[in-house]
Amino acid sequence: LILLQLVIILKVNWTSTLDQHNGAGVQIENKLPQVDYDFAVSSLRCLTTPGCFPSFQCRTGTPMKVMRDKKWEEQSFCVDDLLATSGRCLVYSFGIHESWDWEEKMARIFGCEVHAFDPTMDHPTQLAPNVTFHKLGLQGDGANMAETHAEEYDAINPDLLLTLPTIMDRIGHSNRNLDVLMLDCEGCEWGALKELACSGSSSAVGQIMVEAHFQKKLGLNSKADVRMAADAVTCLERENWGMVSMEKSGAGHNNWEYEPGVLKVIKDSGFLMYMTLQRRTTGEPSLESLLLEKIAAERKWYTVEYETVRDKYGEKEEKWPESAKLKVKKARDMVAKKSAVYGNLFKNRFTFDEHQRFNDTSSSIS
C-alpha cells in the first residue's frame, strides 16, 4: 500500500486591517490568516524558483521584449495580446524616473493609451504622443512607500501616494480594463500587489510586469514586510495569476542589505527579478486540479500494469515468477516517486491561504 498524504498546516489567527489613505475612503480588508514567518519565506522562495510558482503560456504567441535604452531593463511580456486590442489597450507604468522610452514605444507600436507615474519627478504632462505623465505613486496594503525608497531617489511626499483603484477613478478609468500594469517603483510592488490581488480587484488587469526588489531599503525591511509580500504571492496564486516570464537581474551595491530571512529567498547578492504575470481565464484548469490529475494518471497506469500481470499469473502473488514480481515492484516504485514529487509541488504552493483548500488529501494504490 502506497499512501500519499498532502497535509497543509494553516495558521488560523484571523486578523483584519483597515487602510484609510488621506480621507480617500479606500478600505482594504485583509482576511488572510497571520502567516508563520518560515512559511512566508518559503512562499517568496517559491516565487523566485523557476517551476515552483504556477507558470502560464501567453494566450497567443510567445513572450517578447520591447527594446529599451537601458537594455538591462528589457522585460518579456505577451505582446500578441496587445496587438489583438487594435489600439484600444490601456497601460499604466509606475516609477519612470527620468526615462520613458518604453512607454513611448508602447504607445507608438501598439497604439496604447499610456499613463506614466512617478511621485518624485517633475515632468511635462505630455511626455510623448499618447503618453501622459502624472506626479503620483502607488500606496498599497501593508507598506508605507513614503518611507520605502533607496537613498539615490528623492524623498516621497505621502500626499502623492494613492491606491491603484483610486488613481484609476481619478483619471476616469474605473470602468476600463488595464491591459498592462508596469511596476518599477522601487519597493512599492509588494504592497501594491497585495492590495490588488487580496482585494479581489485584479481581474481588471491583463498583465502585470514587475521589477521585484528584496532589499531592506526597497520594501522588505522587517518580518512584517516579508509576511506582507508573502500575502501578495498567496493572493496572486489564489486569483489564478501565473508566471509567463521570469528574468534575473542585479541591484546596485548601495542596497545590498537584507532582512535575514530574505537571504534564503535571493539567489545571490544584489538579486533582482523581472517577472511578468498573467491571469488564467475562466474555464482553464486550476493548478491543484492539474496536479491531482497527474497523480491520478500515475495511479491508473500502475493499476493497468498490476492487473495485466495478475490476469496472466493469477491472484496469488507468491506464485508469480520473479520477473513478474520485479515488473510490478518497479511500477509501484515509479508511481510512488512521481506521486511524491507532485505532492511536494502541491504542498509548496499551498502552505497557507484565505481558506483551507486541502487539509488532509489522501489517495492509495493497492
Buried (B, 14 or more C-beta within 10 A) or exposed (E): EBEBEBEBEBEEEEEEEEBEBEEBEBEBEBEBBBBBBEBBBBBBBBBBEEEBBBBBEBBEEEBEBBEBEEEEBBBBBBBEBBBBBEEBBBBBBBBBBEBBBBBBBBBBEBBBBBBBBBBBBEBEEEBBEBBBBBBBBBBBBBBEBBEBBBEEBEEBEBEBBBBBBBBBBEBEBEEEEBBBBBBBBBBBBBBBBBBBBBBEBBEBBBBBBBBBBBBBBBBBBEBBBBBBBBBBBBBBBBBBBBBBBBBEBEBEEEBBEBBEBBEEBBEEEBBBBBBBBBBBEEEEEEBBEBBBEBBEEBBEBBBEBBEBBBEEBEEEEEEBEEEBBEBBEEBBEBBBEBBEBBBEBBBBBBBBBBEBBBEEBEBEBE
